[in-house]
């Protein structure tokens, strides 16, 4: 099996780069939503829902990244504290 050819195909695969970029963007949007929710003293619950959706999207795009899991965990802690 020609591993160099497989590596070349992997490097040319723009989908992986796009998925990583999309994952990072979704994570950042989730964190932004949490910050905005904190600034409003959690009066806008839709911001927390958006954060949850963004973290889930980030995980879907790249399951290997740890940050969206940490963001989701932080969100769940916030929800427990502010129910």
RAZI-V27802 format. One record per helix or strand of 3 or more residues. SS is the DSSP state (alpha for helix, beta for strand). FROM is the first residue (numbers start at 1). TO is the last residue. If there is no record, write none. Layout:
ss: {SS SS}
from: {FROM FROM}
to: {TO TO}
//
This chain:
ss: {alpha alpha alpha alpha}
from: {3 14 45 67}
to: {12 39 61 81}
//
